[in-house]
Amino acid sequence: MSLEGEKVILVPYMRAHVERYHQWMEDPSLLEATASEPLTLEEEYQMHLSWTRDPNKQTFIVLDKDMIRGGFVEGEPHVEAMAGDVNIYMNDPDHLRVAEIEIMIAEQKSRGKGLGKEAVLMMMTFAIKKFDIQRFRAKIGESNIASLNLFQKLGFEEISRSDIFKEAKLLSRHHNVVTRALIYLVIPVVLKKRRMSPVSLAVLLHEWRMLHSKTCPTTSLFE
């Protein structure tokens, strides 16, 4: 299953992606920004298996639509268009509707284009619809200024900072973040699928209203 936006397509993390992902993670600056440890290629393949088999983790590769050759084909890895990855973790038994989210745009040529913002919004929308997630948190390295700025602009607030791990923990302001994600679900369809019938559009908007009223009943659409 893939998720398509205006600038990116999110595809499941496949074995065919692992070698390129491993090349990214040989960059010391990415290791620092993501607070990761270097792995061998074989360890990376083992990590891929672990991630894809874990029901509490959802991992998607971010494809840059500008880099896809010959058009997107569902089920194909499109390694040539890999720009980064986006993940959610649902591993807190005390807070079942809270998920941790993280984003990495690893390709230099894909940075500064808004891909990270779109991928995060798409992933939050996916989590809200599929898993009934209502709040999100993020752990970001202190040196990763771009990610800190991105999540703060999306309505996350810093709630703590670890001097030991050199990272900040951010939590979504419930109504702001969920509203942004749900708006993101509707707007691309309204703007881009002009041949949508009035009935189909009405069904989509009704679905959005039900989700919106369930998750943030007192929030204005434009808040």
C-alpha positions as CSV (number, residue, x, y, z in Angstrom):
1,M,0.0,0.0,0.0
2,S,1.3,3.4,-1.0
3,L,0.2,6.9,0.1
4,E,0.4,9.7,-2.6
5,G,0.7,13.4,-1.9
6,E,1.5,16.4,-4.0
7,K,5.3,16.1,-3.7
8,V,5.9,12.7,-2.3
9,I,4.8,9.1,-2.4
10,L,5.1,7.0,0.7
11,V,5.8,3.3,0.1
12,P,6.4,0.4,2.5
13,Y,10.1,-0.2,3.4
14,M,11.1,-3.0,1.1
15,R,14.2,-5.2,1.0
16,A,15.2,-3.5,-2.3
17,H,15.5,-0.2,-0.3
18,V,18.0,-1.5,2.3
19,E,21.2,-1.0,0.4
20,R,20.5,2.7,-0.4
21,Y,19.3,3.2,3.2
22,H,22.6,1.7,4.4
23,Q,24.5,4.1,2.2
24,W,22.6,7.0,3.8
25,M,23.4,5.8,7.3
26,E,27.2,5.8,6.6
27,D,27.0,9.6,6.7
28,P,28.2,10.7,10.1
29,S,26.0,13.8,10.1
30,L,22.9,11.6,9.5
31,L,23.9,9.3,12.3
32,E,24.2,12.2,14.6
33,A,21.0,13.8,13.5
34,T,19.0,10.6,14.0
35,A,20.9,9.5,17.1
36,S,21.7,6.2,15.3
37,E,24.5,3.7,15.6
38,P,26.4,2.6,12.5
39,L,25.4,-0.9,11.2
40,T,26.9,-3.3,8.7
41,L,24.8,-4.0,5.6
42,E,23.9,-7.4,7.0
43,E,22.7,-5.8,10.3
44,E,20.7,-3.3,8.2
45,Y,18.9,-6.2,6.5
46,Q,18.2,-7.8,9.9
47,M,16.9,-4.4,11.1
48,H,14.6,-4.2,8.1
49,L,13.1,-7.6,9.0
50,S,12.6,-6.5,12.6
51,W,10.9,-3.2,11.5
52,T,8.6,-4.8,8.9
53,R,7.5,-7.6,11.3
54,D,6.7,-5.3,14.2
55,P,2.9,-4.5,14.3
56,N,3.6,-1.5,16.5
57,K,5.9,0.2,14.0
58,Q,5.0,1.6,10.6
59,T,7.8,2.5,8.3
60,F,7.5,4.1,4.9
61,I,10.2,5.2,2.4
62,V,9.7,8.8,1.2
63,L,9.8,8.9,-2.6
64,D,10.5,12.3,-4.3
65,K,8.0,12.5,-7.1
66,D,10.4,14.6,-9.2
67,M,12.9,11.8,-9.2
68,I,10.6,8.9,-10.3
69,R,11.5,7.6,-13.7
70,G,8.8,6.5,-16.1
71,G,5.9,7.0,-13.8
72,F,5.0,5.5,-10.5
73,V,4.1,1.7,-10.4
74,E,2.4,0.4,-7.3
75,G,4.5,-2.3,-5.6
76,E,7.8,-1.2,-7.2
77,P,10.5,0.1,-4.9
78,H,11.5,3.0,-7.1
79,V,15.0,3.1,-5.5
80,E,16.0,6.0,-7.8
81,A,13.5,8.3,-6.1
82,M,14.3,7.5,-2.5
83,A,14.6,10.7,-0.5
84,G,14.2,9.5,3.1
85,D,11.9,7.7,5.5
86,V,9.1,8.4,7.9
87,N,8.0,6.2,10.9
88,I,5.5,5.9,13.6
89,Y,6.0,3.8,16.8
90,M,3.0,2.7,18.9
91,N,4.8,1.2,21.8
92,D,3.4,2.9,24.9
93,P,0.9,0.6,26.6
94,D,-0.2,3.3,28.9
95,H,-1.1,5.7,26.1
96,L,-2.5,3.7,23.3
97,R,-3.6,6.7,21.2
98,V,-0.2,8.4,21.3
99,A,2.4,7.6,18.7
100,E,6.0,8.6,18.3
101,I,6.8,10.0,14.8
102,E,10.1,10.6,13.1
103,I,11.2,11.9,9.7
104,M,14.4,11.9,7.8
105,I,15.1,13.5,4.4
106,A,18.5,12.0,3.6
107,E,19.0,13.0,0.0
108,Q,20.6,16.5,-0.2
109,K,18.9,17.2,-3.6
110,S,15.5,16.5,-2.0
111,R,15.9,18.9,0.9
112,G,14.4,22.4,1.1
113,K,11.4,21.3,-1.1
114,G,8.8,20.7,1.7
115,L,9.0,16.9,1.4
116,G,9.5,16.4,5.1
117,K,6.5,18.5,6.1
118,E,4.2,16.7,3.6
119,A,5.5,13.3,4.6
120,V,4.8,14.0,8.3
121,L,1.3,15.3,7.6
122,M,0.5,12.3,5.4
123,M,1.9,9.9,8.1
124,M,-0.2,11.6,10.8
125,T,-3.3,11.4,8.7
126,F,-2.6,7.7,8.1
127,A,-2.1,7.1,11.8
128,I,-5.3,8.9,12.7
129,K,-7.4,7.0,10.2
130,K,-5.9,3.6,10.6
131,F,-5.0,3.4,14.3
132,D,-7.1,6.1,15.8
133,I,-4.0,8.0,17.0
134,Q,-4.9,11.3,18.6
135,R,-1.5,12.7,19.8
136,F,2.0,12.5,18.5
137,R,5.4,12.9,20.1
138,A,8.8,13.3,18.6
139,K,12.4,12.9,20.0
140,I,14.8,15.0,18.0
141,G,18.6,15.5,18.5
142,E,19.5,19.0,19.6
143,S,21.7,19.5,16.6
144,N,18.9,18.7,14.2
145,I,17.6,22.3,13.9
146,A,15.7,21.6,10.7
147,S,13.6,18.9,12.3
148,L,13.0,20.9,15.5
149,N,11.8,23.8,13.4
150,L,9.5,21.6,11.3
151,F,7.7,20.0,14.2
152,Q,7.3,23.3,16.0
153,K,5.8,24.8,12.9
154,L,3.4,21.8,12.8
155,G,2.1,22.6,16.3
156,F,4.5,20.5,18.5
157,E,5.7,21.9,21.8
158,E,9.0,21.0,23.5
159,I,8.2,19.3,26.9
160,S,11.7,18.2,28.0
161,R,15.3,18.1,27.0
162,S,17.9,15.4,27.9
163,D,21.5,16.6,28.5
164,I,22.6,12.9,28.5
165,F,21.1,12.0,25.1
166,K,21.3,15.5,23.7
167,E,17.8,15.4,22.4
168,A,14.5,17.3,22.8
169,K,11.1,15.6,23.4
170,L,8.2,17.3,21.7
171,L,4.5,16.6,22.1
172,S,1.7,17.7,19.7
173,R,-0.8,20.3,20.9
174,H,-3.8,18.0,20.4
175,H,-6.2,20.1,18.4
176,N,-3.7,22.0,16.2
177,V,-1.8,19.0,15.0
178,V,-4.8,16.7,14.5
179,T,-6.7,19.4,12.7
180,R,-3.8,20.1,10.3
181,A,-3.5,16.4,9.5
182,L,-7.2,16.0,8.8
183,I,-7.3,19.1,6.7
184,Y,-4.4,17.6,4.7
185,L,-6.6,14.6,4.1
186,V,-9.3,16.6,2.3
187,I,-7.6,19.5,0.5
188,P,-5.6,17.6,-2.1
189,V,-8.6,15.6,-3.2
190,V,-10.8,18.8,-3.4
191,L,-8.1,20.7,-5.4
192,K,-6.7,18.0,-7.6
193,K,-9.5,15.5,-8.3
194,R,-11.8,17.8,-10.2
195,R,-13.7,14.9,-11.8
196,M,-14.9,13.7,-8.4
197,S,-18.7,13.5,-8.3
198,P,-20.7,15.7,-5.9
199,V,-21.8,12.5,-4.1
200,S,-18.2,11.3,-3.7
201,L,-17.1,14.7,-2.4
202,A,-20.0,14.8,0.0
203,V,-19.0,11.3,1.4
204,L,-15.4,12.4,1.8
205,L,-16.3,15.6,3.6
206,H,-18.7,13.7,5.8
207,E,-15.9,11.3,6.7
208,W,-13.7,14.3,7.6
209,R,-16.4,15.8,9.8
210,M,-16.9,12.6,11.7
211,L,-13.1,12.2,12.3
212,H,-12.8,15.9,13.2
213,S,-15.7,15.9,15.6
214,K,-14.4,12.7,17.3
215,T,-10.8,13.9,17.8
216,C,-11.1,17.6,18.4
217,P,-14.8,18.6,18.9
218,T,-14.2,22.2,20.0
219,T,-11.6,23.2,17.4
220,S,-12.2,25.7,14.6
221,L,-11.2,24.6,11.1
222,F,-8.9,27.6,10.8
223,E,-7.4,27.4,14.3
